[in-house]
């Protein structure tokens, strides 16, 4: 355990001792119906135990039986704020939550709202029982929810391989309380009597704002079951922390360092990640909790995303920040990321192509989303909260998916987005709150909400650094009340600094900067010249394909006198030169540069073989077709200089491949000059004024015939013997084991069938 964790646990224990309701007897057994998950359990209110995680824990517990001592160990709850305290501190008839600054809803109502709509948790609380919830848990929260599910008969639909309901569910797919109690006496006892917990005073919630989260984290660490801080938890904590430091509808400045320091106890080293600043900027740009964008996204994640199966990469915020998209579009793209197939448990980030999409193109997505979130607001709000979150989540994901897939297509994004979302509008267009916009050929006409261009609200001088600023928007239009603070660079002409350019220009490194590129340019200029000349000549040669040897051969078509044949190593296709090479068939070129007779520098460059013949389309039934009549397929990739088609053999290979044959070609270095001449009338130059000349010579080895060659003779060129390869190092059993494992893995992959089922905990396109 790290020193930070030890210090956190000591501080948490001090808070527990200070705020115990009964210091002499801090623990008591509390009934399950009297408890709910506390609002600050492991983070802000938006992070609530996921139903899938609760189900996983429950199935594990009923399979192994529950340990009473474990269930009663380190259970901690906080009292509900009494009614008289709320009444004495009421503002305009409502008690304001000291953490959020909003109307306090109570532990029971909070749990009802968070469980409503969950496939597995929706039976845990109801409107009649929430008034009896007088304690909020800081530990054992997943256990509490599972016990409540068992008590209320939640519909978990646990089935066997044949699809039939199995323990602990009955025939209707609901958890069978009697079956669980009969099988395990500890379950029966806890369902009736509750669990043993340490009770802390409600004053801790009011007087020590971070103590509840501190205790919750410390207890999970102590029990060895601490959940890893996820990106969504960090996003929720940032949203809440920035919200408490800013005022509504004001361009409030926020200190990044102060926020990091405040969240370090909750998020540990996550605040030191390089991308954390991007998440901070993401929260500022979407108005933190002053707008509904982030709270709505976190509510969606809490209800429908299990962090054990799907997590959002922190780099997602950085990519979304760079997009020229509106706030609704960014949230929709984030929801879409959570629905894409994860790698392990990490979901993909938005496509890089989105960064090239302009603001005008993003309007199609923003307008469609604005139609549902604002124009249809009354109809959406009339739905139960869980249905509302589900509907908007499906709309956002469908619209974002259609928008991404429409990129680059002629029909454009507007039609694709409308066609993907119109079915959800069909669900809302009826009823007293329905919005019925005009309809054209493809989709409802969405009101334009393109944000107006605004000048920066605050421009600081260079001596004042630009500070982070919360961007608050008008929800009805999407327009921002303010923009991020920027600063304009100013130049003080009296503070100019002289740079040592002349010392650099006269230095040896500066003089050598262009040598390699100049040498390459000169060599390529010569090679291009030779290529042009060879294309206009008709040498007495023919290039043939030898199917027996599976190689090209070059033969003469007429007698060739001595030194009348020259073959240059042209590379017109790749035009690539290398400054170093170990290729066995490399060709070396030497480039020398001179000025006024003095040698400046020498560079060695290397060519590699370049050969690409045409494709040969075989014609059925025509086997005896002359070469010139074969249906060659020209692709434009061909490059067939005879130099690279020659057989290059060693003496040993010559005796085997061409018995009685001999080498009839050899390399001769030819020198070509590339000269730059010009007249400059300037008086001050880094070279002498007047006539300037730079001479570059390119020494290129070209193949020629030192003796006459008759007709129909194959041209052969001697290659140096390849060096012997060094013996491999000694092998051990570990090397053999690696080979076995690789072979077994390859065999397994070959036999395995592709699994196209939905991953556990994954969400389909519709929740």
CORGIRA-V854254 format. One record per residue. N is the residue number from 1. PSI is psi in whole degrees, -180 to 180 (* if undefined). D_LAST is the distance of its C-alpha to the last C-alpha in Angstrom with 2 decimals. Layout:
n | psi | d_last
N | PSI | D_LAST
N | PSI | D_LAST
This chain:
n | psi | d_last
1 | 135 | 39.47
2 | 163 | 40.13
3 | -34 | 42.53
4 | -42 | 39.74
5 | -40 | 37.90
6 | -45 | 41.22
7 | -37 | 41.99
8 | -42 | 38.58
9 | -38 | 39.10
10 | -42 | 42.61
11 | -40 | 41.49
12 | -42 | 38.73
13 | -39 | 41.36
14 | -40 | 43.68
15 | -39 | 41.12
16 | -45 | 40.45
17 | -40 | 44.21
18 | -37 | 44.73
19 | 18 | 42.14
20 | 138 | 42.54
21 | -42 | 43.11
22 | 92 | 45.79
23 | -33 | 47.28
24 | -29 | 49.54
25 | 78 | 46.78
26 | -21 | 43.42
27 | 148 | 41.28
28 | 156 | 40.48
29 | 124 | 38.31
30 | 135 | 35.53
31 | 151 | 33.53
32 | -36 | 29.79
33 | -16 | 29.23
34 | -2 | 31.14
35 | 153 | 28.89
36 | 167 | 25.65
37 | 130 | 24.32
38 | 150 | 26.50
39 | -28 | 25.23
40 | 25 | 26.96
41 | 108 | 26.01
42 | 13 | 25.80
43 | -172 | 25.03
44 | 173 | 24.12
45 | -22 | 22.14
46 | -17 | 18.86
47 | 110 | 18.74
48 | 148 | 17.99
49 | 131 | 17.75
50 | 142 | 14.33
51 | -37 | 13.48
52 | -40 | 13.29
53 | -39 | 16.66
54 | -42 | 18.13
55 | -43 | 17.39
56 | -44 | 19.01
57 | -44 | 21.97
58 | -45 | 22.36
59 | -38 | 22.55
60 | -41 | 25.07
61 | -43 | 27.14
62 | -23 | 27.55
63 | -31 | 28.61
64 | -6 | 31.25
65 | 146 | 32.27
66 | 142 | 32.28
67 | 121 | 35.23
68 | -42 | 36.49
69 | -38 | 38.27
70 | -41 | 35.18
71 | -34 | 33.10
72 | -6 | 35.96
73 | 128 | 36.60
74 | 34 | 35.87
75 | 128 | 33.73
76 | 133 | 33.93
77 | 160 | 32.94
78 | 138 | 33.85
79 | 150 | 35.21
80 | 147 | 33.57
81 | 122 | 35.65
82 | 155 | 38.17
83 | -37 | 38.35
84 | -32 | 41.88
85 | -40 | 40.91
86 | -41 | 38.17
87 | -39 | 40.70
88 | -21 | 43.40
89 | 18 | 41.17
90 | 145 | 39.44
91 | 117 | 39.27
92 | 37 | 39.34
93 | 0 | 38.42
94 | 138 | 35.38
95 | 126 | 35.36
96 | 133 | 33.95
97 | 123 | 31.96
98 | -17 | 34.32
99 | -40 | 31.52
100 | -18 | 29.40
101 | 6 | 32.06
102 | 176 | 29.81
103 | 130 | 30.20
104 | 130 | 29.93
105 | -19 | 27.39
106 | 155 | 28.46
107 | -43 | 26.96
108 | -48 | 25.90
109 | -34 | 24.13
110 | -47 | 22.41
111 | -37 | 21.03
112 | -46 | 19.99
113 | -38 | 17.99
114 | -29 | 16.31
115 | -20 | 15.48
116 | 129 | 14.38
117 | -12 | 10.82
118 | 136 | 10.54
119 | -30 | 10.10
120 | -18 | 13.47
121 | -1 | 15.39
122 | -13 | 15.29
123 | -6 | 18.71
124 | -37 | 20.52
125 | 152 | 21.83
126 | 170 | 22.78
127 | -27 | 24.94
128 | -33 | 28.08
129 | -15 | 27.97
130 | -23 | 26.96
131 | -18 | 30.57
132 | -2 | 31.74
133 | 109 | 29.75
134 | 5 | 32.64
135 | 145 | 31.76
136 | 130 | 29.14
137 | 141 | 28.72
138 | -4 | 29.43
139 | 166 | 29.13
140 | 27 | 27.76
141 | -42 | 24.60
142 | -39 | 22.34
143 | -44 | 25.12
144 | -46 | 25.31
145 | -37 | 21.68
146 | -44 | 22.03
147 | -39 | 25.28
148 | -37 | 23.83
149 | -43 | 21.09
150 | -37 | 24.02
151 | -36 | 26.09
152 | 2 | 23.69
153 | 52 | 22.42
154 | 147 | 18.72
155 | 99 | 16.78
156 | -18 | 16.15
157 | 53 | 16.86
158 | 122 | 19.01
159 | 162 | 20.73
160 | -172 | 23.57
161 | -26 | 24.07
162 | -4 | 24.94
163 | 9 | 21.73
164 | 145 | 23.73
165 | 141 | 22.92
166 | 167 | 24.89
167 | 135 | 26.16
168 | 22 | 25.13
169 | 150 | 23.13
170 | -169 | 24.99
171 | -25 | 24.76
172 | 3 | 22.08
173 | 3 | 19.76
174 | 152 | 20.54
175 | 131 | 22.44
176 | 104 | 26.12
177 | -42 | 28.08
178 | -42 | 31.39
179 | -41 | 30.72
180 | -44 | 29.73
181 | -40 | 32.79
182 | -33 | 35.16
183 | -32 | 34.28
184 | 113 | 34.52
185 | -30 | 37.05
186 | -41 | 35.66
187 | -45 | 32.29
188 | -44 | 34.29
189 | -47 | 36.39
190 | -39 | 33.61
191 | -32 | 31.57
192 | -42 | 34.80
193 | -21 | 36.48
194 | -166 | 33.78
195 | 156 | 34.19
196 | 123 | 37.02
197 | 156 | 36.16
198 | 127 | 38.13
199 | 125 | 37.97
200 | 151 | 38.27
201 | 151 | 39.41
202 | -20 | 37.20
203 | -25 | 39.65
204 | -33 | 38.00
205 | -34 | 34.97
206 | -41 | 37.35
207 | -32 | 40.11
208 | 88 | 38.44
209 | -35 | 35.21
210 | -1 | 34.17
211 | -39 | 35.58
212 | -46 | 32.50
213 | -37 | 30.42
214 | -46 | 33.54
215 | -42 | 34.03
216 | -45 | 30.42
217 | -43 | 30.61
218 | -40 | 34.08
219 | -40 | 33.20
220 | -39 | 30.38
221 | -42 | 32.80
222 | -34 | 35.58
223 | -3 | 33.60
224 | 19 | 32.56
225 | 24 | 28.85
226 | 133 | 28.09
227 | 140 | 24.73
228 | 138 | 25.25
229 | 118 | 24.85
230 | 168 | 21.79
231 | -34 | 21.49
232 | -37 | 18.87
233 | -41 | 21.43
234 | -41 | 24.10
235 | -41 | 22.27
236 | -43 | 21.81
237 | -41 | 25.45
238 | -44 | 26.69
239 | -45 | 25.02
240 | -42 | 26.62
241 | -44 | 29.93
242 | -38 | 30.39
243 | -37 | 29.51
244 | -17 | 32.26
245 | 1 | 34.75
246 | 162 | 34.37
247 | 154 | 35.13
248 | 134 | 33.12
249 | 24 | 33.72
250 | 148 | 36.34
251 | 69 | 36.68
252 | 135 | 36.94
253 | 145 | 37.99
254 | 132 | 36.36
255 | 119 | 38.10
256 | -42 | 36.01
257 | -39 | 38.35
258 | -39 | 38.19
259 | -42 | 34.39
260 | -46 | 34.62
261 | -38 | 37.25
262 | -31 | 35.31
263 | -6 | 32.15
264 | -37 | 34.06
265 | -27 | 34.23
266 | -42 | 30.42
267 | -1 | 29.40
268 | -133 | 32.55
269 | -4 | 33.27
270 | -29 | 29.98
271 | -15 | 31.83
272 | -2 | 34.39
273 | 141 | 32.08
274 | -32 | 33.18
275 | -6 | 29.69
276 | -33 | 29.52
277 | -33 | 31.57
278 | -39 | 28.96
279 | -39 | 26.28
280 | -46 | 28.87
281 | -35 | 29.47
282 | -44 | 25.76
283 | -43 | 25.63
284 | -44 | 28.88
285 | -22 | 27.79
286 | 14 | 24.75
287 | 13 | 26.85
288 | -129 | 25.68
289 | 10 | 24.86
290 | -19 | 27.13
291 | 170 | 24.38
292 | -3 | 20.77
293 | -58 | 19.36
294 | -45 | 19.34
295 | -39 | 18.77
296 | -40 | 15.64
297 | -42 | 14.40
298 | -34 | 15.48
299 | -43 | 13.84
300 | -45 | 10.38
301 | -40 | 11.50
302 | -36 | 12.98
303 | -32 | 10.08
304 | 2 | 7.40
305 | 123 | 10.02
306 | 122 | 12.80
307 | -13 | 16.02
308 | -16 | 17.43
309 | -27 | 15.23
310 | 127 | 14.38
311 | 148 | 16.83
312 | 128 | 17.66
313 | 142 | 21.19
314 | -23 | 23.60
315 | -16 | 24.98
316 | -39 | 21.90
317 | -40 | 23.50
318 | -42 | 26.76
319 | -44 | 25.39
320 | -34 | 23.51
321 | -32 | 26.79
322 | -11 | 28.69
323 | 147 | 26.66
324 | 47 | 28.23
325 | 159 | 24.96
326 | 174 | 24.27
327 | -40 | 22.34
328 | -37 | 19.20
329 | -41 | 19.27
330 | -42 | 19.69
331 | -41 | 16.72
332 | -41 | 14.52
333 | -34 | 16.10
334 | -41 | 15.52
335 | -39 | 11.72
336 | -39 | 12.08
337 | -39 | 14.33
338 | -16 | 11.89
339 | -11 | 9.79
340 | 159 | 13.16
341 | 123 | 14.82
342 | 158 | 16.67
343 | 106 | 20.37
344 | -110 | 20.80
345 | -1 | 18.39
346 | 123 | 19.15
347 | 153 | 16.87
348 | 160 | 18.94
349 | 165 | 20.43
350 | 151 | 20.42
351 | 142 | 22.83
352 | -25 | 26.46
353 | -23 | 27.06
354 | -25 | 25.21
355 | -18 | 28.17
356 | -4 | 30.45
357 | 134 | 28.56
358 | 167 | 30.56
359 | -36 | 29.70
360 | -38 | 30.39
361 | -35 | 27.85
362 | -18 | 25.11
363 | -35 | 25.96
364 | -42 | 24.06
365 | -44 | 20.73
366 | -40 | 21.85
367 | -41 | 23.06
368 | -43 | 19.93
369 | -38 | 17.88
370 | -35 | 20.83
371 | -45 | 20.75
372 | -40 | 17.38
373 | -26 | 18.00
374 | -55 | 21.67
375 | -37 | 22.96
376 | 21 | 20.27
377 | -43 | 20.32
378 | -42 | 21.95
379 | -38 | 19.63
380 | -42 | 16.51
381 | -23 | 18.44
382 | -16 | 19.33
383 | 156 | 15.84
384 | 152 | 15.29
385 | -43 | 14.33
386 | -38 | 11.00
387 | -35 | 10.15
388 | -47 | 11.81
389 | -41 | 9.98
390 | -45 | 6.52
391 | -50 | 8.58
392 | -34 | 10.51
393 | -43 | 7.98
394 | -40 | 6.91
395 | -49 | 10.69
396 | -46 | 11.83
397 | -42 | 10.25
398 | -43 | 11.34
399 | -44 | 14.65
400 | -42 | 15.36
401 | -45 | 14.82
402 | -39 | 17.08
403 | -45 | 19.54
404 | -43 | 20.02
405 | -22 | 20.55
406 | -8 | 22.99
407 | 129 | 25.28
408 | -4 | 28.72
409 | 154 | 28.27
410 | -37 | 30.73
411 | -19 | 28.45
412 | 173 | 27.07
413 | -31 | 23.80
414 | -47 | 24.06
415 | -43 | 23.75
416 | -44 | 20.92
417 | -42 | 18.77
418 | -43 | 19.69
419 | -31 | 18.97
420 | -23 | 15.42
421 | -8 | 14.72
422 | -28 | 17.15
423 | -29 | 14.87
424 | -31 | 13.19
425 | -34 | 16.80
426 | -34 | 17.69
427 | -22 | 15.59
428 | -12 | 17.53
429 | -8 | 20.96
430 | 158 | 22.20
431 | 171 | 23.40
432 | -24 | 25.83
433 | 10 | 23.86
434 | 149 | 22.86
435 | 127 | 23.92
436 | 83 | 25.56
437 | 164 | 26.62
438 | 152 | 28.95
439 | 132 | 27.61
440 | -158 | 29.24
441 | -34 | 29.02
442 | -41 | 25.61
443 | 167 | 23.51
444 | 146 | 23.90
445 | 110 | 26.35
446 | 143 | 24.74
447 | 139 | 27.21
448 | 132 | 28.48
449 | 27 | 27.82
450 | 122 | 29.57
451 | 138 | 30.94
452 | 147 | 34.72
453 | 130 | 36.67
454 | 149 | 38.32
455 | 157 | 41.06
456 | 134 | 40.60
457 | -23 | 41.14
458 | 121 | 43.08
459 | 113 | 45.26
460 | 154 | 47.09
461 | 166 | 50.29
462 | -33 | 50.38
463 | -13 | 51.84
464 | 123 | 48.81
465 | 143 | 45.56
466 | 135 | 42.38
467 | 154 | 40.13
468 | 141 | 36.32
469 | 130 | 35.36
470 | 129 | 32.28
471 | 111 | 30.97
472 | 138 | 30.05
473 | 157 | 28.71
474 | 114 | 29.02
475 | -34 | 25.51
476 | -30 | 26.64
477 | -22 | 28.00
478 | -4 | 26.63
479 | 144 | 30.26
480 | 139 | 31.35
481 | -22 | 34.20
482 | 167 | 35.57
483 | 167 | 35.40
484 | 142 | 35.72
485 | 135 | 39.32
486 | 173 | 41.32
487 | 147 | 44.94
488 | 128 | 47.51
489 | 133 | 49.69
490 | 148 | 53.39
491 | 125 | 56.32
492 | 108 | 59.55
493 | -16 | 62.35
494 | -1 | 64.63
495 | 27 | 62.49
496 | 143 | 62.47
497 | 130 | 62.93
498 | 132 | 65.02
499 | 147 | 63.30
500 | 56 | 65.34
501 | -37 | 64.78
502 | -40 | 68.40
503 | -36 | 68.45
504 | -46 | 65.30
505 | -31 | 66.76
506 | 6 | 69.91
507 | 160 | 68.17
508 | -44 | 67.98
509 | -39 | 64.13
510 | -38 | 63.98
511 | -27 | 66.62
512 | -1 | 64.67
513 | -42 | 61.32
514 | 3 | 61.84
515 | -51 | 63.79
516 | -47 | 61.06
517 | -38 | 59.59
518 | -41 | 63.13
519 | -43 | 64.07
520 | -43 | 61.02
521 | -43 | 61.79
522 | -45 | 65.42
523 | -42 | 64.63
524 | -34 | 62.04
525 | -42 | 64.59
526 | -45 | 67.12
527 | -37 | 64.68
528 | -39 | 63.69
529 | -46 | 67.39
530 | -37 | 68.05
531 | -43 | 65.09
532 | -42 | 66.41
533 | -41 | 69.88
534 | -30 | 68.82
535 | -26 | 66.86
536 | -11 | 70.05
537 | 161 | 72.31
538 | 80 | 72.89
539 | 155 | 73.86
540 | 63 | 75.44
541 | 162 | 72.33
542 | 141 | 69.74
543 | 124 | 66.40
544 | 159 | 65.59
545 | 126 | 62.87
546 | 103 | 64.19
547 | -26 | 61.84
548 | -45 | 63.88
549 | -8 | 63.50
550 | 49 | 60.07
551 | 166 | 61.25
552 | 151 | 62.86
553 | 151 | 66.67
554 | 126 | 68.98
555 | 155 | 72.40
556 | 148 | 75.28
557 | -2 | 76.22
558 | 168 | 79.69
559 | 139 | 82.15
560 | 119 | 81.15
561 | 164 | 83.93
562 | 138 | 83.58
563 | 28 | 81.36
564 | -9 | 80.38
565 | 128 | 76.76
566 | 127 | 74.21
567 | 117 | 70.49
568 | 145 | 68.29
569 | 71 | 64.91
570 | 146 | 62.90
571 | 65 | 59.12
572 | -21 | 58.22
573 | -53 | 54.58
574 | -37 | 53.36
575 | 42 | 56.05
576 | 126 | 55.00
577 | 150 | 57.56
578 | 140 | 57.19
579 | -14 | 59.14
580 | 145 | 58.97
581 | 145 | 58.54
582 | 11 | 59.15
583 | 133 | 58.64
584 | -22 | 61.51
585 | 25 | 62.24
586 | 152 | 61.89
587 | 128 | 64.48
588 | 133 | 65.86
589 | 136 | 66.78
590 | 129 | 68.84
591 | 127 | 68.77
592 | 139 | 71.56
593 | 135 | 71.79
594 | 151 | 75.14
595 | 123 | 76.34
596 | 41 | 80.01
597 | -12 | 80.90
598 | 137 | 79.15
599 | 129 | 76.33
600 | -52 | 73.08
601 | 164 | 70.63
602 | 136 | 69.77
603 | 139 | 66.39
604 | 131 | 65.54
605 | 161 | 62.67
606 | 142 | 61.41
607 | 147 | 60.25
608 | 155 | 58.18
609 | 145 | 58.68
610 | 113 | 56.97
611 | 128 | 56.94
612 | 111 | 54.58
613 | 174 | 55.95
614 | 159 | 54.69
615 | 143 | 52.42
616 | 109 | 54.46
617 | 116 | 53.12
618 | 135 | 54.83
619 | 123 | 56.18
620 | 136 | 56.46
621 | -12 | 60.04
622 | 95 | 61.63
623 | -25 | 62.75
624 | 69 | 65.99
625 | 133 | 64.95
626 | 153 | 66.76
627 | -43 | 64.82
628 | -11 | 65.25
629 | 4 | 63.80
630 | 146 | 60.59
631 | 75 | 57.42
632 | 141 | 56.33
633 | 109 | 52.92
634 | 126 | 53.23
635 | -10 | 50.09
636 | -3 | 51.68
637 | 1 | 51.06
638 | 144 | 54.54
639 | 112 | 57.10
640 | 60 | 60.23
641 | 132 | 63.15
642 | -27 | 65.72
643 | -41 | 66.08
644 | -7 | 62.73
645 | -11 | 63.47
646 | 147 | 66.60
647 | 125 | 66.78
648 | 105 | 67.29
649 | 152 | 68.84
650 | 169 | 70.53
651 | -37 | 74.07
652 | -44 | 72.84
653 | -32 | 70.29
654 | -42 | 72.93
655 | -28 | 75.27
656 | -46 | 72.54
657 | -40 | 70.77
658 | 78 | 73.90
659 | 129 | 77.00
660 | -3 | 80.05
661 | 170 | 78.03
662 | 160 | 78.39
663 | 128 | 76.53
664 | 9 | 77.67
665 | 152 | 75.53
666 | 162 | 75.46
667 | 139 | 73.92
668 | 132 | 75.98
669 | 127 | 74.85
670 | 142 | 75.14
671 | 132 | 75.01
672 | 145 | 73.50
673 | 137 | 73.80
674 | 115 | 71.23
675 | 135 | 72.99
676 | 120 | 71.74
677 | 135 | 74.59
678 | 158 | 74.54
679 | 128 | 76.74
680 | 128 | 75.60
681 | 7 | 77.92
682 | 151 | 76.25
683 | -34 | 78.42
684 | 113 | 75.81
685 | 163 | 73.68
686 | -5 | 72.42
687 | 172 | 74.73
688 | 142 | 78.25
689 | 165 | 78.63
690 | -139 | 79.95
691 | 122 | 79.28
692 | 128 | 76.27
693 | 130 | 75.82
694 | 117 | 73.36
695 | 129 | 74.16
696 | 125 | 71.62
697 | 136 | 72.75
698 | 116 | 70.38
699 | 113 | 71.80
700 | 125 | 70.09
701 | 125 | 71.05
702 | 139 | 71.67
703 | 135 | 72.61
704 | 169 | 76.06
705 | 113 | 78.65
706 | -17 | 81.77
707 | 159 | 83.61
708 | 150 | 83.86
709 | 134 | 81.35
710 | -177 | 82.14
711 | 141 | 80.13
712 | 20 | 77.14
713 | 137 | 76.89
714 | 135 | 73.55
715 | 129 | 73.07
716 | 147 | 72.32
717 | 132 | 71.57
718 | 133 | 72.07
719 | 148 | 69.15
720 | 149 | 69.64
721 | 137 | 68.85
722 | 138 | 65.43
723 | 148 | 65.64
724 | 138 | 64.89
725 | 143 | 61.49
726 | 145 | 61.55
727 | 144 | 60.94
728 | 154 | 57.55
729 | 164 | 57.33
730 | 139 | 57.80
731 | 148 | 54.86
732 | -179 | 53.85
733 | -26 | 51.80
734 | -36 | 48.77
735 | -41 | 48.99
736 | -38 | 49.25
737 | -37 | 46.25
738 | -40 | 44.17
739 | -42 | 45.23
740 | -45 | 44.33
741 | -40 | 40.85
742 | -42 | 40.31
743 | -42 | 41.57
744 | -40 | 39.41
745 | -41 | 36.28
746 | -40 | 37.19
747 | -40 | 37.78
748 | -44 | 34.49
749 | -34 | 32.56
750 | -37 | 34.58
751 | -25 | 33.78
752 | 144 | 30.11
753 | 150 | 27.57
754 | 126 | 24.62
755 | 111 | 21.48
756 | 13 | 18.61
757 | 158 | 16.16
758 | 134 | 12.90
759 | 149 | 14.13
760 | 134 | 13.85
761 | -5 | 11.34
762 | 154 | 9.65
763 | 138 | 6.11
764 | -178 | 6.05
765 | -28 | 6.55
766 | 134 | 3.79
767 | * | 0.00
